[in-house]
Amino acid sequence: MDLLQFTRHFESAIESVTPGSLQPVSEFRHEIAGWDSLAALSVLAMIDAEYEVTVKANDFIACETIADVFKLVEAQKN
């Protein structure tokens, strides 16, 4: 699993995000205009579909950056 590819998947899960506008260090809740529970559910659904990992809401909430989410998915994948 590649962090940059994960970042692109993260972006594609949210309609309002321009492809290539986020980086792994992006604090997505602050950098994505209109971040809400629907955006969070879209990302969680993408993770489930693309990586076959179910992320718990509390674990997702604890993540600050896209890289944090990646690490969480990677840890559960192994």
N, CA, C and O atoms as a GROMACS GRO file, in nm:
protein
  312
    1MET      N    1   0.085  -0.117   0.000
    1MET     CA    2   0.000   0.000   0.000
    1MET      C    3   0.090   0.124   0.000
    1MET      O    4   0.188   0.131   0.074
    2ASP      N    5   0.056   0.219  -0.083
    2ASP     CA    6   0.136   0.340  -0.104
    2ASP      C    7   0.063   0.462  -0.048
    2ASP      O    8  -0.056   0.480  -0.073
    3LEU      N    9   0.134   0.545   0.028
    3LEU     CA   10   0.074   0.662   0.094
    3LEU      C   11   0.019   0.762  -0.006
    3LEU      O   12  -0.090   0.816   0.015
    4LEU      N   13   0.092   0.790  -0.114
    4LEU     CA   14   0.044   0.886  -0.212
    4LEU      C   15  -0.082   0.835  -0.283
    4LEU      O   16  -0.176   0.911  -0.306
    5GLN      N   17  -0.083   0.707  -0.317
    5GLN     CA   18  -0.202   0.647  -0.380
    5GLN      C   19  -0.320   0.653  -0.282
    5GLN      O   20  -0.433   0.682  -0.323
    6PHE      N   21  -0.295   0.625  -0.155
    6PHE     CA   22  -0.400   0.634  -0.055
    6PHE      C   23  -0.456   0.777  -0.048
    6PHE      O   24  -0.577   0.796  -0.036
    7THR      N   25  -0.368   0.876  -0.055
    7THR     CA   26  -0.410   1.015  -0.053
    7THR      C   27  -0.500   1.046  -0.171
    7THR      O   28  -0.600   1.116  -0.155
    8ARG      N   29  -0.467   0.995  -0.288
    8ARG     CA   30  -0.551   1.017  -0.408
    8ARG      C   31  -0.686   0.948  -0.392
    8ARG      O   32  -0.789   1.004  -0.432
    9HIS      N   33  -0.689   0.828  -0.334
    9HIS     CA   34  -0.816   0.760  -0.308
    9HIS      C   35  -0.899   0.840  -0.208
    9HIS      O   36  -1.020   0.854  -0.224
   10PHE      N   37  -0.832   0.893  -0.106
   10PHE     CA   38  -0.899   0.977  -0.005
   10PHE      C   39  -0.966   1.096  -0.074
   10PHE      O   40  -1.083   1.126  -0.048
   11GLU      N   41  -0.892   1.163  -0.162
   11GLU     CA   42  -0.947   1.277  -0.236
   11GLU      C   43  -1.067   1.237  -0.321
   11GLU      O   44  -1.168   1.307  -0.322
   12SER      N   45  -1.056   1.127  -0.390
   12SER     CA   46  -1.163   1.085  -0.481
   12SER      C   47  -1.290   1.044  -0.407
   12SER      O   48  -1.397   1.040  -0.467
   13ALA      N   49  -1.279   1.013  -0.279
   13ALA     CA   50  -1.396   0.974  -0.201
   13ALA      C   51  -1.486   1.093  -0.169
   13ALA      O   52  -1.602   1.075  -0.132
   14ILE      N   53  -1.433   1.214  -0.183
   14ILE     CA   54  -1.508   1.334  -0.146
   14ILE      C   55  -1.527   1.421  -0.269
   14ILE      O   56  -1.430   1.467  -0.330
   15GLU      N   57  -1.652   1.443  -0.306
   15GLU     CA   58  -1.684   1.514  -0.430
   15GLU      C   59  -1.625   1.654  -0.439
   15GLU      O   60  -1.585   1.696  -0.548
   16SER      N   61  -1.619   1.726  -0.330
   16SER     CA   62  -1.577   1.866  -0.334
   16SER      C   63  -1.426   1.887  -0.341
   16SER      O   64  -1.380   2.001  -0.349
   17VAL      N   65  -1.349   1.778  -0.338
   17VAL     CA   66  -1.203   1.791  -0.335
   17VAL      C   67  -1.146   1.782  -0.476
   17VAL      O   68  -1.177   1.691  -0.552
   18THR      N   69  -1.062   1.878  -0.509
   18THR     CA   70  -0.994   1.880  -0.638
   18THR      C   71  -0.880   1.778  -0.634
   18THR      O   72  -0.798   1.781  -0.541
   19PRO      N   73  -0.873   1.689  -0.733
   19PRO     CA   74  -0.763   1.591  -0.736
   19PRO      C   75  -0.627   1.660  -0.731
   19PRO      O   76  -0.602   1.756  -0.804
   20GLY      N   77  -0.539   1.609  -0.646
   20GLY     CA   78  -0.405   1.662  -0.633
   20GLY      C   79  -0.393   1.777  -0.533
   20GLY      O   80  -0.284   1.832  -0.515
   21SER      N   81  -0.504   1.813  -0.469
   21SER     CA   82  -0.501   1.928  -0.378
   21SER      C   83  -0.459   1.894  -0.236
   21SER      O   84  -0.426   1.984  -0.158
   22LEU      N   85  -0.460   1.766  -0.200
   22LEU     CA   86  -0.422   1.725  -0.065
   22LEU      C   87  -0.289   1.652  -0.064
   22LEU      O   88  -0.248   1.592  -0.164
   23GLN      N   89  -0.223   1.659   0.048
   23GLN     CA   90  -0.097   1.588   0.068
   23GLN      C   91  -0.114   1.495   0.188
   23GLN      O   92  -0.207   1.512   0.267
   24PRO      N   93  -0.025   1.398   0.204
   24PRO     CA   94  -0.035   1.308   0.319
   24PRO      C   95  -0.037   1.382   0.453
   24PRO      O   96  -0.098   1.334   0.549
   25VAL      N   97   0.028   1.496   0.461
   25VAL     CA   98   0.033   1.571   0.587
   25VAL      C   99  -0.088   1.664   0.605
   25VAL      O  100  -0.098   1.734   0.705
   26SER      N  101  -0.179   1.664   0.508
   26SER     CA  102  -0.297   1.752   0.516
   26SER      C  103  -0.383   1.714   0.635
   26SER      O  104  -0.416   1.597   0.656
   27GLU      N  105  -0.420   1.815   0.713
   27GLU     CA  106  -0.515   1.797   0.822
   27GLU      C  107  -0.653   1.812   0.760
   27GLU      O  108  -0.710   1.921   0.754
   28PHE      N  109  -0.706   1.698   0.714
   28PHE     CA  110  -0.822   1.697   0.626
   28PHE      C  111  -0.945   1.767   0.683
   28PHE      O  112  -1.018   1.829   0.607
   29ARG      N  113  -0.970   1.759   0.811
   29ARG     CA  114  -1.089   1.823   0.868
   29ARG      C  115  -1.084   1.975   0.855
   29ARG      O  116  -1.187   2.042   0.846
   30HIS      N  117  -0.962   2.029   0.855
   30HIS     CA  118  -0.945   2.175   0.846
   30HIS      C  119  -0.924   2.221   0.702
   30HIS      O  120  -0.957   2.334   0.667
   31GLU      N  121  -0.870   2.134   0.618
   31GLU     CA  122  -0.835   2.175   0.482
   31GLU      C  123  -0.943   2.148   0.378
   31GLU      O  124  -0.940   2.204   0.269
   32ILE      N  125  -1.038   2.062   0.412
   32ILE     CA  126  -1.146   2.033   0.318
   32ILE      C  127  -1.266   2.118   0.357
   32ILE      O  128  -1.327   2.098   0.462
   33ALA      N  129  -1.298   2.212   0.269
   33ALA     CA  130  -1.412   2.300   0.295
   33ALA      C  131  -1.539   2.216   0.304
   33ALA      O  132  -1.565   2.131   0.219
   34GLY      N  133  -1.616   2.240   0.406
   34GLY     CA  134  -1.742   2.168   0.421
   34GLY      C  135  -1.728   2.026   0.474
   34GLY      O  136  -1.819   1.945   0.457
   35TRP      N  137  -1.614   1.995   0.537
   35TRP     CA  138  -1.597   1.861   0.594
   35TRP      C  139  -1.712   1.835   0.690
   35TRP      O  140  -1.741   1.917   0.777
   36ASP      N  141  -1.778   1.721   0.674
   36ASP     CA  142  -1.889   1.686   0.761
   36ASP      C  143  -1.897   1.534   0.776
   36ASP      O  144  -1.809   1.462   0.729
   37SER      N  145  -2.002   1.488   0.842
   37SER     CA  146  -2.015   1.344   0.867
   37SER      C  147  -2.032   1.266   0.737
   37SER      O  148  -1.990   1.150   0.730
   38LEU      N  149  -2.093   1.326   0.636
   38LEU     CA  150  -2.107   1.257   0.507
   38LEU      C  151  -1.971   1.236   0.441
   38LEU      O  152  -1.946   1.131   0.382
   39ALA      N  153  -1.884   1.335   0.451
   39ALA     CA  154  -1.748   1.322   0.397
   39ALA      C  155  -1.674   1.210   0.471
   39ALA      O  156  -1.605   1.129   0.410
   40ALA      N  157  -1.689   1.207   0.604
   40ALA     CA  158  -1.624   1.103   0.683
   40ALA      C  159  -1.675   0.964   0.643
   40ALA      O  160  -1.597   0.871   0.628
   41LEU      N  161  -1.806   0.952   0.626
   41LEU     CA  162  -1.863   0.823   0.584
   41LEU      C  163  -1.814   0.783   0.445
   41LEU      O  164  -1.792   0.665   0.418
   42SER      N  165  -1.798   0.880   0.358
   42SER     CA  166  -1.748   0.852   0.223
   42SER      C  167  -1.606   0.797   0.228
   42SER      O  168  -1.572   0.703   0.156
   43VAL      N  169  -1.523   0.855   0.313
   43VAL     CA  170  -1.386   0.808   0.328
   43VAL      C  171  -1.384   0.668   0.390
   43VAL      O  172  -1.310   0.581   0.344
   44LEU      N  173  -1.465   0.646   0.491
   44LEU     CA  174  -1.471   0.514   0.554
   44LEU      C  175  -1.520   0.408   0.455
   44LEU      O  176  -1.472   0.294   0.456
   45ALA      N  177  -1.617   0.443   0.371
   45ALA     CA  178  -1.666   0.350   0.269
   45ALA      C  179  -1.558   0.320   0.166
   45ALA      O  180  -1.544   0.206   0.122
   46MET      N  181  -1.480   0.422   0.128
   46MET     CA  182  -1.370   0.401   0.034
   46MET      C  183  -1.268   0.306   0.093
   46MET      O  184  -1.219   0.216   0.025
   47ILE      N  185  -1.235   0.325   0.220
   47ILE     CA  186  -1.137   0.238   0.286
   47ILE      C  187  -1.185   0.094   0.287
   47ILE      O  188  -1.109   0.001   0.261
   48ASP      N  189  -1.312   0.076   0.316
   48ASP     CA  190  -1.370  -0.058   0.317
   48ASP      C  191  -1.366  -0.121   0.178
   48ASP      O  192  -1.330  -0.238   0.163
   49ALA      N  193  -1.403  -0.044   0.076
   49ALA     CA  194  -1.408  -0.096  -0.061
   49ALA      C  195  -1.270  -0.120  -0.121
   49ALA      O  196  -1.246  -0.224  -0.182
   50GLU      N  197  -1.180  -0.023  -0.104
   50GLU     CA  198  -1.048  -0.031  -0.168
   50GLU      C  199  -0.949  -0.120  -0.093
   50GLU      O  200  -0.865  -0.186  -0.154
   51TYR      N  201  -0.959  -0.120   0.040
   51TYR     CA  202  -0.856  -0.186   0.121
   51TYR      C  203  -0.911  -0.300   0.206
   51TYR      O  204  -0.835  -0.368   0.276
   52GLU      N  205  -1.043  -0.321   0.199
   52GLU     CA  206  -1.108  -0.428   0.274
   52GLU      C  207  -1.077  -0.422   0.423
   52GLU      O  208  -1.049  -0.523   0.487
   53VAL      N  209  -1.082  -0.300   0.476
   53VAL     CA  210  -1.056  -0.274   0.618
   53VAL      C  211  -1.174  -0.193   0.671
   53VAL      O  212  -1.218  -0.096   0.609
   54THR      N  213  -1.223  -0.233   0.786
   54THR     CA  214  -1.328  -0.157   0.854
   54THR      C  215  -1.264  -0.077   0.966
   54THR      O  216  -1.208  -0.134   1.060
   55VAL      N  217  -1.272   0.053   0.955
   55VAL     CA  218  -1.212   0.143   1.054
   55VAL      C  219  -1.321   0.184   1.153
   55VAL      O  220  -1.430   0.223   1.113
   56LYS      N  221  -1.291   0.174   1.280
   56LYS     CA  222  -1.385   0.217   1.383
   56LYS      C  223  -1.391   0.369   1.386
   56LYS      O  224  -1.290   0.437   1.367
   57ALA      N  225  -1.510   0.421   1.409
   57ALA     CA  226  -1.530   0.566   1.409
   57ALA      C  227  -1.438   0.637   1.508
   57ALA      O  228  -1.379   0.739   1.474
   58ASN      N  229  -1.424   0.584   1.628
   58ASN     CA  230  -1.339   0.648   1.728
   58ASN      C  231  -1.193   0.652   1.684
   58ASN      O  232  -1.123   0.750   1.711
   59ASP      N  233  -1.147   0.547   1.617
   59ASP     CA  234  -1.009   0.546   1.566
   59ASP      C  235  -0.992   0.650   1.456
   59ASP      O  236  -0.890   0.719   1.450
   60PHE      N  237  -1.093   0.662   1.370
   60PHE     CA  238  -1.088   0.760   1.262
   60PHE      C  239  -1.089   0.902   1.318
   60PHE      O  240  -1.015   0.988   1.271
   61ILE      N  241  -1.171   0.925   1.418
   61ILE     CA  242  -1.181   1.057   1.480
   61ILE      C  243  -1.047   1.100   1.540
   61ILE      O  244  -1.014   1.218   1.542
   62ALA      N  245  -0.971   1.003   1.590
   62ALA     CA  246  -0.841   1.033   1.652
   62ALA      C  247  -0.735   1.074   1.550
   62ALA      O  248  -0.631   1.129   1.589
   63CYS      N  249  -0.757   1.050   1.424
   63CYS     CA  250  -0.661   1.084   1.319
   63CYS      C  251  -0.668   1.232   1.286
   63CYS      O  252  -0.776   1.290   1.275
   64GLU      N  253  -0.551   1.293   1.271
   64GLU     CA  254  -0.542   1.435   1.236
   64GLU      C  255  -0.512   1.456   1.088
   64GLU      O  256  -0.567   1.547   1.026
   65THR      N  257  -0.425   1.371   1.032
   65THR     CA  258  -0.381   1.388   0.893
   65THR      C  259  -0.420   1.265   0.811
   65THR      O  260  -0.460   1.162   0.864
   66ILE      N  261  -0.407   1.279   0.681
   66ILE     CA  262  -0.432   1.166   0.592
   66ILE      C  263  -0.331   1.056   0.620
   66ILE      O  264  -0.364   0.937   0.614
   67ALA      N  265  -0.208   1.093   0.652
   67ALA     CA  266  -0.105   0.994   0.686
   67ALA      C  267  -0.144   0.915   0.810
   67ALA      O  268  -0.115   0.796   0.819
   68ASP      N  269  -0.210   0.980   0.907
   68ASP     CA  270  -0.257   0.909   1.026
   68ASP      C  271  -0.361   0.803   0.989
   68ASP      O  272  -0.359   0.692   1.041
   69VAL      N  273  -0.451   0.839   0.898
   69VAL     CA  274  -0.554   0.744   0.854
   69VAL      C  275  -0.486   0.628   0.780
   69VAL      O  276  -0.522   0.512   0.800
   70PHE      N  277  -0.389   0.660   0.696
   70PHE     CA  278  -0.313   0.558   0.624
   70PHE      C  279  -0.248   0.459   0.721
   70PHE      O  280  -0.258   0.338   0.702
   71LYS      N  281  -0.183   0.511   0.826
   71LYS     CA  282  -0.119   0.425   0.924
   71LYS      C  283  -0.220   0.336   0.993
   71LYS      O  284  -0.192   0.219   1.020
   72LEU      N  285  -0.337   0.389   1.022
   72LEU     CA  286  -0.443   0.312   1.086
   72LEU      C  287  -0.488   0.198   0.995
   72LEU      O  288  -0.502   0.084   1.040
   73VAL      N  289  -0.509   0.228   0.868
   73VAL     CA  290  -0.552   0.126   0.771
   73VAL      C  291  -0.442   0.022   0.754
   73VAL      O  292  -0.469  -0.098   0.752
   74GLU      N  293  -0.319   0.068   0.741
   74GLU     CA  294  -0.206  -0.022   0.723
   74GLU      C  295  -0.191  -0.117   0.843
   74GLU      O  296  -0.165  -0.236   0.825
   75ALA      N  297  -0.207  -0.065   0.963
   75ALA     CA  298  -0.195  -0.148   1.084
   75ALA      C  299  -0.306  -0.254   1.089
   75ALA      O  300  -0.282  -0.367   1.131
   76GLN      N  301  -0.425  -0.218   1.046
   76GLN     CA  302  -0.535  -0.314   1.049
   76GLN      C  303  -0.526  -0.415   0.934
   76GLN      O  304  -0.578  -0.526   0.943
   77LYS      N  305  -0.461  -0.375   0.827
   77LYS     CA  306  -0.444  -0.464   0.711
   77LYS      C  307  -0.346  -0.577   0.743
   77LYS      O  308  -0.359  -0.687   0.690
   78ASN      N  309  -0.249  -0.550   0.828
   78ASN     CA  310  -0.145  -0.650   0.861
   78ASN      C  311  -0.185  -0.738   0.972
   78ASN      O  312  -0.109  -0.827   1.011
   0.00000   0.00000   0.00000
